[in-house]
Amino acid sequence: MLYGDGKHDDTEDLQSMLDECGIVMLLKPGIYLVSRTLIIHSNTRFVLSPGAHLLAAPYSKCALIENEHFRGEGRDCNIEIIGGIFDGNCDNMGLDGEYEAIHRLDDPYSPDLFKGKLMRFAHVDNIALEKLTVKDPVSYGIQIADAVGFVTRDIHFDYNWHFGTTDGVHINGPACDGVIENLHGTTNDDMVSLTTIDESHAEVTAGEISNVYIHNVSAHNGYSGVRLLAVGNYDLKNVTVSGVYGDFRHNAVLVSHHKMRPDTRIWFDNIIIEHIHASKSCTPLGDGCFRYWERECYRGPIIWFESGVHVGSAVIRDVTRHEESTVTCGYLVQLDKNATFDRLTVENVYQTNAEGVNAPVWYNEATVREYIERDVNKTAMKQSKA
């Protein structure tokens, strides 16, 4: 019997439902307390009403849901989760946000250690997460690793910002043929991260990432929008980032190696960044928010290719920014020294600043072998607030 009252443990009955596979429906609104990780199997569609709220039990310290073969020794396929609220209840896990961030690398990844990932899936073909809310994780909201054919769509992030490293959708290679779209809300780290090799606390798998479409990512006072990270001789290629909106404390789009194993091959190819309409945030964080990585965030550019990245073909187009009141030295586009491009196309890049506001537009110290430029305004134009 399911209680849905937020007091009685509903884990056993929820798991019994999921063990039936097929179409599993939780249509009654309520708060369903979960004390250990729910396991979803292949060929299962888990449909929840918008008011069905899965809440991690206090001190449970486990992922809320993962696939059957998350730990390996097989693969899963055809998994869908549609609707509902998935709540990590981070404030009731007996953990300190700053301590967890500083010490996140003390213990390398193990599926038996709680690393704060709320929904996690690995070794899976054809997985879709749609129309759901991800709330208050200790670390990543959604982690998907070693996946072929993945969709995360129409996701709302409702984070209280009390913890760091709280990505929204985090993809670990190997991964290919994915769509990530219509994400909104605010996280306290990257809303989307594609990572060929991860930090040790999150390295479920490692490998090449290719053929991914990221569309319509929107935040107010976001940390960062989309991060593409390639290291360890694993390429990241054929990725389109189309539509990042709102204001961010750090970056809207970052292409990087994040200083992890920079002595290895760092290769990106066929990267398209387009329809970016973003600015720097000037909204202060509220009381109790994690601030450890906020130092000098005002320096972060809107679009940034980090020193040391190597890119075959890249396109940056249809980018606009308006800075109304933020004091920042962050560029609209920054291409660092020691970044290299075989071919770079930049077109329709434009910025305005309110009267009295000074925000730089263009920084390029990269090595570019073939450069194509159209309609790029490298000097900010000022306009009246009226």
C-alpha positions as CSV (number, residue, x, y, z in Angstrom):
1,M,0.0,0.0,0.0
2,L,1.3,3.4,-1.0
3,Y,0.9,6.1,1.6
4,G,2.1,9.2,-0.2
5,D,2.0,11.2,3.1
6,G,5.8,12.0,3.4
7,K,6.0,10.1,6.7
8,H,5.6,6.4,5.9
9,D,8.3,4.7,3.8
10,D,6.9,3.9,0.3
11,T,10.1,2.3,-1.0
12,E,9.0,-1.4,-1.0
13,D,5.7,-0.7,-2.8
14,L,7.3,1.6,-5.4
15,Q,10.0,-1.0,-6.1
16,S,7.3,-3.7,-6.5
17,M,5.6,-1.5,-9.1
18,L,8.8,-1.0,-11.0
19,D,9.6,-4.7,-10.9
20,E,6.5,-5.3,-13.0
21,C,8.2,-3.4,-15.9
22,G,6.0,-2.3,-18.9
23,I,4.0,0.8,-18.2
24,V,4.2,1.8,-14.5
25,M,1.9,4.6,-13.4
26,L,1.9,6.7,-10.3
27,L,-1.0,9.0,-10.8
28,K,-2.0,10.0,-7.3
29,P,-0.4,13.2,-6.1
30,G,1.4,12.9,-2.8
31,I,4.9,12.8,-1.1
32,Y,6.3,9.4,-1.5
33,L,9.2,8.7,1.0
34,V,12.1,6.7,-0.5
35,S,14.8,5.3,1.8
36,R,16.9,3.3,-0.7
37,T,17.6,3.6,-4.4
38,L,14.7,2.6,-6.7
39,I,15.8,0.3,-9.6
40,I,14.2,0.7,-13.0
41,H,14.5,-2.1,-15.5
42,S,14.7,-2.4,-19.3
43,N,11.5,-1.9,-21.2
44,T,9.9,0.2,-18.5
45,R,8.0,3.5,-18.9
46,F,7.5,5.1,-15.4
47,V,4.8,7.7,-15.6
48,L,4.1,10.1,-12.7
49,S,1.5,12.7,-12.2
50,P,2.9,16.3,-11.9
51,G,2.0,16.2,-8.2
52,A,3.8,12.8,-7.5
53,H,6.7,13.9,-5.3
54,L,9.5,11.3,-4.7
55,L,11.4,12.5,-1.6
56,A,14.7,11.0,-0.4
57,A,14.3,10.0,3.2
58,P,16.4,12.0,5.7
59,Y,19.9,10.5,6.1
60,S,19.2,8.0,3.3
61,K,22.3,9.1,1.4
62,C,21.6,7.2,-1.8
63,A,20.6,7.9,-5.3
64,L,16.8,8.2,-5.7
65,I,16.6,6.1,-8.8
66,E,19.1,4.2,-11.1
67,N,18.8,1.6,-13.8
68,E,19.3,-2.1,-13.1
69,H,22.7,-2.5,-14.8
70,F,24.1,0.9,-13.6
71,R,27.0,-1.0,-12.0
72,G,27.8,-2.8,-15.2
73,E,27.8,-6.5,-16.1
74,G,25.1,-5.9,-18.7
75,R,23.1,-3.1,-20.4
76,D,19.6,-1.8,-20.1
77,C,17.4,-0.5,-22.9
78,N,14.1,1.3,-23.5
79,I,13.7,3.2,-20.3
80,E,11.4,6.2,-19.9
81,I,10.6,8.4,-16.9
82,I,7.9,10.9,-17.5
83,G,6.6,13.5,-15.0
84,G,6.9,13.8,-11.2
85,I,9.1,15.6,-8.8
86,F,12.4,13.9,-7.8
87,D,13.7,15.5,-4.6
88,G,17.2,14.9,-3.1
89,N,16.2,16.6,0.2
90,C,19.9,17.7,0.5
91,D,19.4,19.7,3.7
92,N,18.4,16.6,5.6
93,M,21.3,14.3,4.7
94,G,23.5,15.4,7.6
95,L,26.1,16.9,5.3
96,D,27.9,20.3,5.0
97,G,27.9,21.8,1.5
98,E,31.3,23.4,1.6
99,Y,32.9,20.4,3.2
100,E,31.5,18.1,0.6
101,A,32.8,20.3,-2.2
102,I,36.3,20.7,-0.8
103,H,36.6,17.0,-0.1
104,R,34.7,15.6,-3.1
105,L,38.0,14.1,-4.5
106,D,39.0,12.4,-1.3
107,D,37.4,9.1,-2.3
108,P,37.3,8.1,-5.9
109,Y,34.0,7.0,-7.5
110,S,32.4,3.8,-6.3
111,P,28.8,2.9,-6.9
112,D,28.6,2.0,-3.2
113,L,29.7,5.5,-2.0
114,F,27.2,8.3,-1.8
115,K,28.4,11.0,-4.1
116,G,25.2,13.0,-4.1
117,K,24.0,12.1,-7.6
118,L,20.2,12.1,-7.5
119,M,19.1,10.3,-10.7
120,R,21.8,8.2,-12.3
121,F,21.9,5.8,-15.3
122,A,24.7,4.0,-17.0
123,H,25.2,1.3,-19.7
124,V,21.9,2.1,-21.3
125,D,20.5,2.3,-24.8
126,N,17.4,4.4,-25.5
127,I,16.6,6.3,-22.4
128,A,14.3,9.3,-22.1
129,L,13.6,11.6,-19.1
130,E,10.8,14.1,-19.8
131,K,8.5,16.6,-18.1
132,L,9.9,16.3,-14.6
133,T,11.2,18.5,-11.8
134,V,14.6,17.8,-10.2
135,K,14.9,19.3,-6.8
136,D,17.6,19.9,-4.2
137,P,20.3,17.3,-5.0
138,V,23.6,17.1,-3.0
139,S,25.4,16.9,-6.4
140,Y,24.3,16.3,-10.0
141,G,20.6,16.2,-10.6
142,I,20.7,13.8,-13.6
143,Q,23.8,11.7,-14.5
144,I,23.8,9.6,-17.7
145,A,26.9,7.6,-18.6
146,D,27.8,5.1,-21.4
147,A,24.6,5.8,-23.3
148,V,23.4,5.4,-26.9
149,G,20.3,7.3,-27.7
150,F,19.3,9.6,-24.8
151,V,16.8,12.3,-24.3
152,T,16.3,14.8,-21.5
153,R,13.5,17.2,-22.3
154,D,11.2,19.6,-20.5
155,I,13.1,19.6,-17.2
156,H,12.7,22.1,-14.4
157,F,15.5,22.5,-11.8
158,D,14.4,23.6,-8.4
159,Y,17.6,23.9,-6.4
160,N,18.1,25.7,-3.1
161,W,21.9,26.3,-3.9
162,H,23.0,25.1,-0.5
163,F,25.5,22.7,-2.2
164,G,28.0,23.0,-5.0
165,T,28.8,20.7,-7.9
166,T,25.1,20.6,-8.5
167,D,24.9,20.2,-12.3
168,G,21.6,19.8,-14.0
169,V,22.1,17.2,-16.8
170,H,25.6,15.7,-16.6
171,I,26.6,13.3,-19.4
172,N,29.7,11.0,-19.1
173,G,31.3,9.5,-22.2
174,P,31.0,7.2,-24.0
175,A,27.8,8.8,-25.2
176,C,26.2,9.4,-28.6
177,D,23.0,10.3,-30.3
178,G,21.4,12.5,-27.6
179,V,19.0,15.4,-27.3
180,I,18.9,17.7,-24.3
181,E,16.3,20.5,-24.6
182,N,13.9,22.8,-22.8
183,L,15.7,23.1,-19.5
184,H,14.9,25.9,-17.1
185,G,15.3,26.9,-13.5
186,T,18.6,27.4,-11.8
187,T,21.3,25.0,-10.7
188,N,24.5,25.8,-8.7
189,D,26.8,24.5,-11.4
190,D,26.5,23.7,-15.1
191,M,22.9,23.3,-16.3
192,V,24.3,20.9,-18.9
193,S,27.7,19.2,-18.9
194,L,29.2,16.9,-21.5
195,T,32.3,15.3,-20.1
196,T,34.6,12.7,-21.7
197,I,36.5,12.2,-18.5
198,D,35.1,13.4,-15.2
199,E,36.6,14.3,-11.8
200,S,37.3,11.2,-9.8
201,H,34.2,11.5,-7.6
202,A,31.9,11.2,-10.7
203,E,33.8,9.1,-13.2
204,V,31.3,6.3,-13.7
205,T,32.7,5.8,-17.2
206,A,34.9,7.7,-19.7
207,G,34.9,7.9,-23.5
208,E,34.1,9.8,-26.6
209,I,31.0,12.0,-26.9
210,S,29.4,12.6,-30.3
211,N,26.1,13.6,-32.0
212,V,24.4,15.7,-29.3
213,Y,21.9,18.5,-29.8
214,I,21.4,20.9,-26.9
215,H,18.5,23.3,-27.2
216,N,16.8,26.0,-25.2
217,V,18.6,26.2,-21.9
218,S,17.3,29.1,-19.8
219,A,18.3,30.4,-16.3
220,H,18.0,33.4,-14.1
221,N,21.1,34.0,-12.0
222,G,22.5,30.8,-13.2
223,Y,25.9,29.5,-12.4
224,S,26.8,28.4,-16.0
225,G,24.7,27.2,-18.9
226,V,26.5,24.6,-21.0
227,R,30.0,23.1,-20.5
228,L,31.7,20.9,-23.1
229,L,34.8,19.1,-21.6
230,A,37.2,16.8,-23.5
231,V,40.3,15.3,-22.1
232,G,42.1,11.9,-21.9
233,N,42.4,11.2,-25.6
234,Y,38.6,11.0,-26.0
235,D,37.1,13.4,-28.5
236,L,34.0,15.5,-28.2
237,K,32.5,16.1,-31.7
238,N,29.3,16.9,-33.6
239,V,27.7,18.9,-30.9
240,T,25.3,21.8,-31.4
241,V,24.4,24.2,-28.6
242,S,21.4,26.2,-29.9
243,G,19.7,28.6,-27.6
244,V,21.1,29.6,-24.2
245,Y,19.1,32.4,-22.5
246,G,19.2,34.4,-19.3
247,D,21.9,35.7,-17.0
248,F,24.8,33.7,-15.6
249,R,27.3,34.4,-12.9
250,H,30.1,32.5,-14.7
251,N,29.5,31.5,-18.4
252,A,26.7,30.8,-20.8
253,V,28.9,28.3,-22.8
254,L,32.3,27.0,-21.9
255,V,34.6,24.7,-24.0
256,S,37.3,23.4,-21.8
257,H,39.5,20.7,-20.3
258,H,39.0,22.1,-16.8
259,K,42.7,21.5,-16.1
260,M,42.2,17.8,-15.9
261,R,44.9,15.8,-17.6
262,P,45.9,18.6,-20.0
263,D,48.9,16.6,-21.1
264,T,46.5,14.3,-23.1
265,R,44.7,14.9,-26.4
266,I,42.1,17.6,-26.0
267,W,40.1,17.6,-29.2
268,F,36.7,19.1,-30.2
269,D,35.3,19.1,-33.7
270,N,32.2,20.3,-35.5
271,I,31.1,22.4,-32.6
272,I,28.2,24.9,-33.3
273,I,27.3,27.5,-30.7
274,E,24.3,29.6,-31.9
275,H,21.3,31.7,-30.7
276,I,23.0,32.8,-27.4
277,H,21.2,35.7,-25.7
278,A,22.8,36.0,-22.3
279,S,24.3,38.4,-19.9
280,K,26.2,38.5,-16.6
281,S,24.1,38.2,-13.5
282,C,24.1,41.0,-10.9
283,T,21.8,39.2,-8.5
284,P,23.4,38.3,-5.1
285,L,23.1,34.8,-3.7
286,G,20.7,34.4,-0.8
287,D,21.6,33.4,2.7
288,G,22.9,29.9,3.1
289,C,23.9,29.6,-0.5
290,F,27.1,27.8,-1.4
291,R,29.7,30.4,-2.5
292,Y,33.0,28.6,-2.6
293,W,33.5,29.0,-6.3
294,E,32.1,32.5,-6.7
295,R,35.4,34.2,-6.4
296,E,36.1,36.4,-9.5
297,C,33.1,35.0,-11.2
298,Y,32.6,38.5,-12.6
299,R,35.6,37.8,-14.9
300,G,33.9,34.9,-16.7
301,P,33.1,35.5,-20.4
302,I,29.7,34.6,-21.9
303,I,31.3,32.3,-24.4
304,W,34.7,30.9,-23.5
305,F,37.2,28.6,-25.3
306,E,39.7,27.8,-22.6
307,S,43.5,27.8,-23.1
308,G,44.7,24.4,-24.3
309,V,41.6,23.3,-26.2
310,H,42.2,22.2,-29.8
311,V,39.3,22.5,-32.2
312,G,38.8,21.2,-35.7
313,S,35.8,23.2,-36.9
314,A,33.7,25.6,-34.8
315,V,30.9,28.0,-35.5
316,I,29.8,30.9,-33.2
317,R,26.8,32.7,-34.6
318,D,23.7,34.7,-33.7
319,V,25.0,35.9,-30.3
320,T,23.7,39.0,-28.5
321,R,24.3,40.5,-25.1
322,H,22.9,43.5,-23.2
323,E,24.4,44.5,-19.9
324,E,22.0,46.7,-18.0
325,S,23.8,47.2,-14.7
326,T,26.4,44.6,-14.1
327,V,30.0,45.6,-13.4
328,T,32.1,43.0,-15.2
329,C,35.3,42.6,-17.1
330,G,33.9,39.4,-18.7
331,Y,34.0,39.4,-22.5
332,L,31.1,38.4,-24.7
333,V,33.5,36.0,-26.6
334,Q,36.9,34.9,-25.2
335,L,39.3,32.7,-27.2
336,D,42.3,32.1,-25.0
337,K,45.9,32.0,-25.9
338,N,47.1,28.4,-26.6
339,A,43.7,27.5,-27.9
340,T,43.8,26.4,-31.6
341,F,41.2,26.2,-34.3
342,D,41.6,24.6,-37.8
343,R,38.5,26.5,-38.9
344,L,36.5,29.1,-37.1
345,T,33.4,30.9,-38.4
346,V,32.0,33.8,-36.4
347,E,28.9,35.7,-37.6
348,N,26.2,38.0,-36.2
349,V,27.7,38.8,-32.8
350,Y,26.4,42.0,-31.2
351,Q,26.4,43.7,-27.8
352,T,24.9,46.7,-26.2
353,N,25.5,48.2,-22.8
354,A,23.3,50.6,-20.8
355,E,24.5,54.1,-20.4
356,G,27.4,54.1,-18.0
357,V,28.0,50.4,-18.1
358,N,31.3,49.1,-19.6
359,A,31.5,45.4,-20.6
360,P,34.1,44.2,-23.1
361,V,33.1,42.3,-26.2
362,W,35.9,40.5,-27.9
363,Y,39.1,38.7,-26.8
364,N,41.1,36.5,-29.2
365,E,44.6,35.3,-28.6
366,A,43.9,31.8,-30.1
367,T,45.7,30.4,-33.1
368,V,43.2,30.2,-36.0
369,R,44.3,28.7,-39.3
370,E,41.2,29.6,-41.2
371,Y,39.0,32.4,-40.0
372,I,35.6,33.5,-41.4
373,E,33.9,36.6,-40.0
374,R,30.6,38.3,-40.8
375,D,28.7,41.0,-39.0
376,V,30.7,41.1,-35.8
377,N,30.6,44.1,-33.5
378,K,33.8,44.0,-31.5
379,T,33.2,47.3,-29.7
380,A,30.2,47.6,-27.4
381,M,27.6,50.2,-28.4
382,K,26.1,52.2,-25.5
383,Q,22.4,53.0,-25.3
384,S,20.2,54.9,-22.9
385,K,18.3,53.1,-20.2
386,A,15.2,55.0,-21.3
